[in-house]
Amino acid sequence: MRAIRHFLSLKDFTKDEILRIVNISIKIKDNFINGDKIQPYFKNKTLAMIFEKSSTRTRVSFEIGAYQLGGMALFLSNKDIQLGRGESIRDTARVISSMADMIMIRTFEHNKLEEFSSFSSKPVINGLSNEYHPTQLIADYITMLECGIGIIDDACKYQILRKPVVCYIGDGNNMAHSWLMLASKLGFELRVATPKGFEVDSAILELAMQFAKHSGAVIKITNSPKEATLNANVITTDTWISMGQESQKEEKIRQFNGFCVDTDMMNLGDNAIFLHCLPAYRGYEVTDEVIESHSSKVFIEAENRLHAHKGIMTFLEEENWKK
């Protein structure tokens, strides 16, 4: 029996596979814009969505996305299933995957996703974990391409003006880790600026450096936002206070002083666009002026979550069942 392909982290995919997912997503978006509202890549299929962590964009985009692919989605919180009452992950995985055609999980510990997928007979998608947020990076990269920034293959419709220099400012969290994976796989320059003590995970950084040796990516780690943003094409950030860290808010605000993306920081870039996975806390990691500026692509980026998620589901369908 052939092993199931899951979507847990971009580290598990080649450059060609990542670009294939991106191209599928772009094609689906084009078809949608041109009036093909139902595209039956997931016809009569069911996506089970397990949410340990709540989300606006993840739920809406996956639920609507499954419908627009001709299927349906089922929302499951901890209160709805026995996983929240002590049933083992392996038992839950076996049961749900025997009924659903695909599973999306948004959780805390990444090892829960890995355990679930190892016992699942159907593809599992990481909707977010403490280590990675790979679905967001597909949407982010589509947004970059639409702005003429990126690395492409022959199948992409966009004419790219330049190889990107991407700057990530803020906490060395799951978004920083996912940018490390994307850059190191595709081969562009990534600069990560974090406060001291909030650097990216050393093991994930080492893995990215290994990938970069083969792709030609340039990875730079610094504690200076100004150094990171100089001549960057993309400046991106994330919230400093993730779900479950509310008690750390005041201390983090103090420690992240100087890391708020403002107009002065954006002006250091090379006509840079601004990205943020949202929700954004204006006045903390980004100013209101920046997020409402012409450089800000955050709402296009949010919309692209819908098409990226459809692309990921379609890719997994093709990889697992249509060979």
C-alpha positions as a Markdown table, in Angstrom:
| # | Residue | x | y | z |
|---|---|---|---|---|
| 1 | Met | 0.0 | 0.0 | 0.0 |
| 2 | Arg | 1.4 | 3.4 | -1.0 |
| 3 | Ala | 2.1 | 5.8 | 1.8 |
| 4 | Ile | -0.3 | 8.7 | 2.3 |
| 5 | Arg | 0.9 | 12.2 | 1.5 |
| 6 | His | 0.1 | 14.7 | 4.2 |
| 7 | Phe | 0.6 | 18.4 | 4.4 |
| 8 | Leu | 2.3 | 19.0 | 7.7 |
| 9 | Ser | 5.2 | 21.2 | 6.8 |
| 10 | Leu | 6.9 | 22.6 | 3.7 |
| 11 | Lys | 10.0 | 20.7 | 4.7 |
| 12 | Asp | 8.3 | 17.5 | 3.4 |
| 13 | Phe | 8.0 | 18.9 | -0.2 |
| 14 | Thr | 10.4 | 19.6 | -3.0 |
| 15 | Lys | 10.7 | 23.0 | -4.8 |
| 16 | Asp | 8.8 | 21.6 | -7.8 |
| 17 | Glu | 6.0 | 20.3 | -5.5 |
| 18 | Ile | 5.6 | 23.6 | -3.7 |
| 19 | Leu | 5.4 | 25.4 | -7.0 |
| 20 | Arg | 2.9 | 22.9 | -8.3 |
| 21 | Ile | 0.6 | 23.6 | -5.3 |
| 22 | Val | 1.0 | 27.3 | -6.0 |
| 23 | Asn | 0.2 | 26.9 | -9.7 |
| 24 | Ile | -2.9 | 24.7 | -8.9 |
| 25 | Ser | -4.1 | 27.4 | -6.5 |
| 26 | Ile | -3.6 | 30.2 | -9.0 |
| 27 | Lys | -5.5 | 28.2 | -11.7 |
| 28 | Ile | -8.3 | 27.5 | -9.2 |
| 29 | Lys | -8.5 | 31.2 | -8.3 |
| 30 | Asp | -8.5 | 32.2 | -12.0 |
| 31 | Asn | -11.4 | 29.8 | -12.7 |
| 32 | Phe | -13.3 | 31.2 | -9.7 |
| 33 | Ile | -12.8 | 34.8 | -10.8 |
| 34 | Asn | -14.0 | 33.8 | -14.3 |
| 35 | Gly | -17.3 | 32.5 | -12.9 |
| 36 | Asp | -16.6 | 28.8 | -12.2 |
| 37 | Lys | -17.8 | 28.9 | -8.6 |
| 38 | Ile | -17.9 | 25.1 | -8.2 |
| 39 | Gln | -14.8 | 23.2 | -9.3 |
| 40 | Pro | -15.3 | 19.5 | -8.6 |
| 41 | Tyr | -11.9 | 18.5 | -7.6 |
| 42 | Phe | -13.3 | 17.4 | -4.2 |
| 43 | Lys | -16.8 | 16.2 | -5.5 |
| 44 | Asn | -18.9 | 14.4 | -2.9 |
| 45 | Lys | -15.9 | 14.3 | -0.5 |
| 46 | Thr | -15.8 | 15.4 | 3.1 |
| 47 | Leu | -13.2 | 17.5 | 5.0 |
| 48 | Ala | -13.2 | 17.0 | 8.8 |
| 49 | Met | -11.8 | 20.1 | 10.5 |
| 50 | Ile | -10.5 | 19.6 | 14.0 |
| 51 | Phe | -9.9 | 22.9 | 15.9 |
| 52 | Glu | -8.1 | 22.9 | 19.2 |
| 53 | Lys | -7.2 | 26.5 | 18.4 |
| 54 | Ser | -10.0 | 28.7 | 17.0 |
| 55 | Ser | -9.5 | 30.8 | 13.9 |
| 56 | Thr | -11.5 | 33.1 | 11.6 |
| 57 | Arg | -9.6 | 32.7 | 8.3 |
| 58 | Thr | -8.8 | 29.0 | 8.7 |
| 59 | Arg | -12.3 | 27.9 | 9.3 |
| 60 | Val | -14.0 | 30.2 | 6.8 |
| 61 | Ser | -11.5 | 29.4 | 4.0 |
| 62 | Phe | -11.4 | 25.6 | 4.4 |
| 63 | Glu | -15.2 | 25.3 | 4.9 |
| 64 | Ile | -16.0 | 27.5 | 1.9 |
| 65 | Gly | -13.1 | 26.0 | -0.1 |
| 66 | Ala | -14.4 | 22.4 | 0.4 |
| 67 | Tyr | -17.8 | 23.5 | -0.8 |
| 68 | Gln | -16.4 | 25.3 | -3.8 |
| 69 | Leu | -14.5 | 22.1 | -4.8 |
| 70 | Gly | -17.8 | 20.2 | -4.7 |
| 71 | Gly | -17.5 | 18.7 | -1.3 |
| 72 | Met | -18.4 | 19.7 | 2.3 |
| 73 | Ala | -16.6 | 20.4 | 5.5 |
| 74 | Leu | -17.4 | 19.3 | 9.1 |
| 75 | Phe | -16.3 | 21.6 | 12.0 |
| 76 | Leu | -15.1 | 19.7 | 15.1 |
| 77 | Ser | -14.0 | 21.5 | 18.3 |
| 78 | Asn | -12.7 | 19.8 | 21.4 |
| 79 | Lys | -16.2 | 20.0 | 22.8 |
| 80 | Asp | -17.6 | 18.1 | 19.9 |
| 81 | Ile | -15.3 | 15.0 | 19.9 |
| 82 | Gln | -13.9 | 12.6 | 22.5 |
| 83 | Leu | -10.3 | 13.8 | 21.8 |
| 84 | Gly | -11.1 | 16.6 | 24.2 |
| 85 | Arg | -12.2 | 14.2 | 26.8 |
| 86 | Gly | -9.3 | 11.9 | 26.9 |
| 87 | Glu | -9.6 | 9.6 | 23.8 |
| 88 | Ser | -6.2 | 8.8 | 22.4 |
| 89 | Ile | -5.0 | 10.5 | 19.3 |
| 90 | Arg | -4.4 | 7.2 | 17.5 |
| 91 | Asp | -7.9 | 6.0 | 18.1 |
| 92 | Thr | -9.4 | 9.4 | 17.0 |
| 93 | Ala | -7.3 | 9.3 | 13.9 |
| 94 | Arg | -8.4 | 5.8 | 12.9 |
| 95 | Val | -12.1 | 6.6 | 13.4 |
| 96 | Ile | -12.3 | 9.9 | 11.7 |
| 97 | Ser | -10.1 | 8.9 | 8.8 |
| 98 | Ser | -12.4 | 5.9 | 8.2 |
| 99 | Met | -15.3 | 8.2 | 7.5 |
| 100 | Ala | -13.8 | 11.5 | 6.2 |
| 101 | Asp | -11.9 | 11.9 | 3.0 |
| 102 | Met | -9.4 | 14.4 | 4.4 |
| 103 | Ile | -8.6 | 16.0 | 7.8 |
| 104 | Met | -7.5 | 19.5 | 8.7 |
| 105 | Ile | -6.1 | 20.0 | 12.2 |
| 106 | Arg | -5.4 | 23.3 | 13.9 |
| 107 | Thr | -3.6 | 22.5 | 17.2 |
| 108 | Phe | -0.9 | 23.4 | 19.6 |
| 109 | Glu | 1.8 | 20.7 | 19.7 |
| 110 | His | 3.2 | 19.7 | 16.3 |
| 111 | Asn | 3.8 | 16.1 | 17.5 |
| 112 | Lys | 0.0 | 15.7 | 17.8 |
| 113 | Leu | -0.3 | 16.3 | 14.1 |
| 114 | Glu | 2.5 | 13.8 | 13.4 |
| 115 | Glu | 0.9 | 11.1 | 15.6 |
| 116 | Phe | -2.5 | 11.7 | 14.1 |
| 117 | Ser | -1.2 | 11.5 | 10.6 |
| 118 | Ser | 0.8 | 8.3 | 11.3 |
| 119 | Phe | -2.5 | 6.5 | 12.2 |
| 120 | Ser | -4.7 | 8.2 | 9.6 |
| 121 | Ser | -5.7 | 6.4 | 6.5 |
| 122 | Lys | -6.5 | 9.8 | 4.8 |
| 123 | Pro | -4.5 | 12.9 | 4.1 |
| 124 | Val | -4.0 | 15.3 | 7.0 |
| 125 | Ile | -3.4 | 19.1 | 6.6 |
| 126 | Asn | -1.7 | 21.2 | 9.2 |
| 127 | Gly | -4.0 | 24.2 | 9.7 |
| 128 | Leu | -1.5 | 25.5 | 12.3 |
| 129 | Ser | 0.7 | 24.2 | 15.0 |
| 130 | Asn | 3.2 | 25.7 | 17.4 |
| 131 | Glu | 6.1 | 24.8 | 15.0 |
| 132 | Tyr | 4.7 | 25.5 | 11.5 |
| 133 | His | 1.9 | 27.3 | 9.6 |
| 134 | Pro | 2.5 | 25.9 | 6.0 |
| 135 | Thr | -0.9 | 26.7 | 4.5 |
| 136 | Gln | -0.4 | 30.4 | 5.2 |
| 137 | Leu | 2.8 | 30.4 | 3.3 |
| 138 | Ile | 1.1 | 29.1 | 0.1 |
| 139 | Ala | -1.3 | 32.1 | 0.3 |
| 140 | Asp | 1.6 | 34.5 | 1.1 |
| 141 | Tyr | 3.6 | 33.2 | -1.9 |
| 142 | Ile | 0.6 | 33.6 | -4.3 |
| 143 | Thr | 0.3 | 37.2 | -3.0 |
| 144 | Met | 3.9 | 37.8 | -3.7 |
| 145 | Leu | 3.7 | 36.5 | -7.2 |
| 146 | Glu | 0.6 | 38.6 | -7.9 |
| 147 | Cys | 2.8 | 41.6 | -6.9 |
| 148 | Gly | 5.6 | 40.5 | -9.3 |
| 149 | Ile | 7.9 | 39.1 | -6.6 |
| 150 | Gly | 9.1 | 35.5 | -6.5 |
| 151 | Ile | 10.7 | 32.5 | -8.1 |
| 152 | Ile | 8.6 | 30.6 | -10.6 |
| 153 | Asp | 8.6 | 27.6 | -13.0 |
| 154 | Asp | 7.4 | 27.5 | -16.6 |
| 155 | Ala | 3.8 | 26.7 | -15.6 |
| 156 | Cys | 3.3 | 30.0 | -13.7 |
| 157 | Lys | 1.4 | 32.7 | -15.6 |
| 158 | Tyr | 3.2 | 35.6 | -13.8 |
| 159 | Gln | 6.1 | 37.6 | -15.2 |
| 160 | Ile | 8.4 | 38.0 | -12.2 |
| 161 | Leu | 10.5 | 41.1 | -12.1 |
| 162 | Arg | 13.0 | 40.1 | -9.5 |
| 163 | Lys | 14.1 | 37.4 | -7.1 |
| 164 | Pro | 12.7 | 38.3 | -3.7 |
| 165 | Val | 14.4 | 39.5 | -0.5 |
| 166 | Val | 11.9 | 38.8 | 2.3 |
| 167 | Cys | 12.3 | 40.2 | 5.7 |
| 168 | Tyr | 10.4 | 38.7 | 8.7 |
| 169 | Ile | 10.2 | 40.9 | 11.8 |
| 170 | Gly | 9.1 | 39.7 | 15.2 |
| 171 | Asp | 8.8 | 36.5 | 17.2 |
| 172 | Gly | 10.7 | 33.4 | 16.1 |
| 173 | Asn | 7.5 | 31.4 | 16.0 |
| 174 | Asn | 5.6 | 29.1 | 13.6 |
| 175 | Met | 5.4 | 31.8 | 10.9 |
| 176 | Ala | 9.2 | 32.5 | 11.1 |
| 177 | His | 9.8 | 28.7 | 10.8 |
| 178 | Ser | 7.5 | 28.4 | 7.8 |
| 179 | Trp | 9.3 | 31.3 | 6.1 |
| 180 | Leu | 12.5 | 29.5 | 6.7 |
| 181 | Met | 11.2 | 26.4 | 5.0 |
| 182 | Leu | 9.8 | 28.2 | 2.0 |
| 183 | Ala | 12.9 | 30.3 | 1.4 |
| 184 | Ser | 15.3 | 27.4 | 1.8 |
| 185 | Lys | 13.3 | 25.2 | -0.5 |
| 186 | Leu | 12.6 | 27.8 | -3.3 |
| 187 | Gly | 16.0 | 29.5 | -3.0 |
| 188 | Phe | 15.4 | 33.1 | -2.2 |
| 189 | Glu | 16.9 | 35.4 | 0.4 |
| 190 | Leu | 15.2 | 35.5 | 3.9 |
| 191 | Arg | 16.2 | 37.8 | 6.7 |
| 192 | Val | 14.8 | 37.0 | 10.1 |
| 193 | Ala | 15.0 | 39.8 | 12.8 |
| 194 | Thr | 13.9 | 38.8 | 16.3 |
| 195 | Pro | 14.5 | 40.3 | 19.8 |
| 196 | Lys | 17.2 | 38.6 | 21.8 |
| 197 | Gly | 15.8 | 35.5 | 23.5 |
| 198 | Phe | 13.1 | 35.1 | 20.9 |
| 199 | Glu | 15.1 | 33.6 | 18.0 |
| 200 | Val | 13.9 | 30.8 | 15.8 |
| 201 | Asp | 14.2 | 27.2 | 16.9 |
| 202 | Ser | 17.9 | 26.2 | 16.4 |
| 203 | Ala | 17.0 | 22.7 | 15.0 |
| 204 | Ile | 14.6 | 24.2 | 12.4 |
| 205 | Leu | 17.2 | 26.8 | 11.5 |
| 206 | Glu | 19.8 | 24.1 | 11.0 |
| 207 | Leu | 17.4 | 22.2 | 8.7 |
| 208 | Ala | 16.7 | 25.3 | 6.7 |
| 209 | Met | 20.5 | 25.9 | 6.3 |
| 210 | Gln | 20.8 | 22.3 | 4.9 |
| 211 | Phe | 18.1 | 22.9 | 2.4 |
| 212 | Ala | 19.6 | 26.2 | 1.4 |
| 213 | Lys | 22.9 | 24.5 | 0.4 |
| 214 | His | 21.0 | 22.8 | -2.4 |
| 215 | Ser | 18.6 | 25.6 | -3.4 |
| 216 | Gly | 21.0 | 28.6 | -3.2 |
| 217 | Ala | 18.9 | 30.3 | -0.6 |
| 218 | Val | 20.5 | 33.0 | 1.6 |
| 219 | Ile | 19.4 | 32.9 | 5.2 |
| 220 | Lys | 20.3 | 35.7 | 7.6 |
| 221 | Ile | 19.5 | 35.9 | 11.3 |
| 222 | Thr | 19.7 | 39.2 | 13.2 |
| 223 | Asn | 18.4 | 41.1 | 16.1 |
| 224 | Ser | 18.3 | 44.3 | 14.1 |
| 225 | Pro | 15.0 | 45.1 | 12.2 |
| 226 | Lys | 16.7 | 48.0 | 10.4 |
| 227 | Glu | 19.5 | 45.7 | 9.1 |
| 228 | Ala | 16.9 | 43.1 | 8.0 |
| 229 | Thr | 14.5 | 45.5 | 6.2 |
| 230 | Leu | 17.2 | 47.4 | 4.2 |
| 231 | Asn | 16.3 | 47.0 | 0.4 |
| 232 | Ala | 13.8 | 44.1 | 1.2 |
| 233 | Asn | 11.0 | 43.5 | -1.3 |
| 234 | Val | 8.7 | 41.9 | 1.3 |
| 235 | Ile | 8.3 | 42.9 | 4.9 |
| 236 | Thr | 6.2 | 40.6 | 7.0 |
| 237 | Thr | 5.4 | 40.1 | 10.7 |
| 238 | Asp | 3.1 | 38.2 | 13.0 |
| 239 | Thr | 1.4 | 38.9 | 16.4 |
| 240 | Trp | 3.7 | 38.9 | 19.4 |
| 241 | Ile | 1.1 | 37.4 | 21.7 |
| 242 | Ser | -0.2 | 34.1 | 20.2 |
| 243 | Met | -3.3 | 32.3 | 21.5 |
| 244 | Gly | -2.5 | 30.9 | 25.0 |
| 245 | Gln | 0.2 | 33.5 | 25.7 |
| 246 | Glu | -2.1 | 36.3 | 26.9 |
| 247 | Ser | -0.4 | 36.4 | 30.3 |
| 248 | Gln | 2.9 | 37.4 | 28.7 |
| 249 | Lys | 1.4 | 40.4 | 26.9 |
| 250 | Glu | 2.9 | 43.2 | 29.0 |
| 251 | Glu | 6.3 | 41.7 | 29.2 |
| 252 | Lys | 6.4 | 40.9 | 25.5 |
| 253 | Ile | 5.4 | 44.5 | 24.6 |
| 254 | Arg | 8.5 | 45.6 | 26.6 |
| 255 | Gln | 10.8 | 43.1 | 25.1 |
| 256 | Phe | 9.7 | 43.7 | 21.5 |
| 257 | Asn | 10.2 | 47.5 | 21.7 |
| 258 | Gly | 11.6 | 48.6 | 18.3 |
| 259 | Phe | 10.1 | 45.7 | 16.4 |
| 260 | Cys | 6.8 | 47.3 | 15.4 |
| 261 | Val | 6.7 | 47.6 | 11.6 |
| 262 | Asp | 6.1 | 51.4 | 10.9 |
| 263 | Thr | 6.4 | 53.7 | 7.9 |
| 264 | Asp | 10.1 | 54.4 | 8.6 |
| 265 | Met | 10.8 | 50.6 | 8.6 |
| 266 | Met | 8.8 | 50.1 | 5.3 |
| 267 | Asn | 10.7 | 53.0 | 3.7 |
| 268 | Leu | 14.0 | 51.1 | 4.2 |
| 269 | Gly | 12.7 | 48.4 | 1.8 |
| 270 | Asp | 12.9 | 48.5 | -1.9 |
| 271 | Asn | 9.3 | 49.5 | -2.7 |
| 272 | Ala | 8.4 | 46.7 | -0.3 |
| 273 | Ile | 5.0 | 45.1 | 0.1 |
| 274 | Phe | 3.7 | 44.4 | 3.6 |
| 275 | Leu | 2.3 | 40.9 | 4.6 |
| 276 | His | 0.7 | 39.7 | 7.8 |
| 277 | Cys | -1.2 | 36.4 | 8.4 |
| 278 | Leu | -3.7 | 38.2 | 10.6 |
| 279 | Pro | -5.2 | 38.8 | 13.1 |
| 280 | Ala | -3.1 | 42.0 | 13.4 |
| 281 | Tyr | -2.9 | 44.0 | 16.7 |
| 282 | Arg | -2.4 | 47.5 | 15.4 |
| 283 | Gly | 0.0 | 49.6 | 17.4 |
| 284 | Tyr | 1.9 | 46.5 | 18.5 |
| 285 | Glu | 3.6 | 44.5 | 15.7 |
| 286 | Val | 2.4 | 46.9 | 13.0 |
| 287 | Thr | 1.1 | 50.4 | 12.9 |
| 288 | Asp | -2.4 | 51.3 | 11.7 |
| 289 | Glu | -0.7 | 53.5 | 9.0 |
| 290 | Val | 1.2 | 50.6 | 7.5 |
| 291 | Ile | -1.6 | 48.1 | 7.5 |
| 292 | Glu | -3.9 | 50.6 | 5.8 |
| 293 | Ser | -1.2 | 51.8 | 3.3 |
| 294 | His | -0.9 | 51.1 | -0.4 |
| 295 | Ser | 2.0 | 48.8 | 0.4 |
| 296 | Ser | -0.2 | 46.5 | 2.5 |
| 297 | Lys | -1.5 | 43.4 | 0.8 |
| 298 | Val | -2.9 | 41.8 | 3.9 |
| 299 | Phe | -6.5 | 41.6 | 2.8 |
| 300 | Ile | -5.5 | 40.2 | -0.7 |
| 301 | Glu | -3.3 | 37.7 | 1.3 |
| 302 | Ala | -6.3 | 36.8 | 3.5 |
| 303 | Glu | -8.5 | 36.2 | 0.5 |
| 304 | Asn | -5.8 | 34.0 | -1.1 |
| 305 | Arg | -6.1 | 31.7 | 1.9 |
| 306 | Leu | -9.3 | 30.4 | 0.3 |
| 307 | His | -7.7 | 29.6 | -3.0 |
| 308 | Ala | -4.4 | 28.3 | -1.4 |
| 309 | His | -6.4 | 25.9 | 0.7 |
| 310 | Lys | -8.3 | 24.7 | -2.3 |
| 311 | Gly | -5.0 | 24.2 | -4.1 |
| 312 | Ile | -3.6 | 22.1 | -1.2 |
| 313 | Met | -6.7 | 19.9 | -1.0 |
| 314 | Thr | -6.6 | 19.4 | -4.8 |
| 315 | Phe | -2.9 | 18.6 | -4.8 |
| 316 | Leu | -3.4 | 16.0 | -2.0 |
| 317 | Glu | -6.3 | 14.5 | -3.9 |
| 318 | Glu | -4.2 | 14.1 | -7.0 |
| 319 | Glu | -1.2 | 12.7 | -5.1 |
| 320 | Asn | -3.1 | 10.2 | -3.1 |
| 321 | Trp | -6.0 | 8.9 | -5.2 |
| 322 | Lys | -5.7 | 9.9 | -8.8 |
| 323 | Lys | -2.4 | 8.3 | -9.8 |
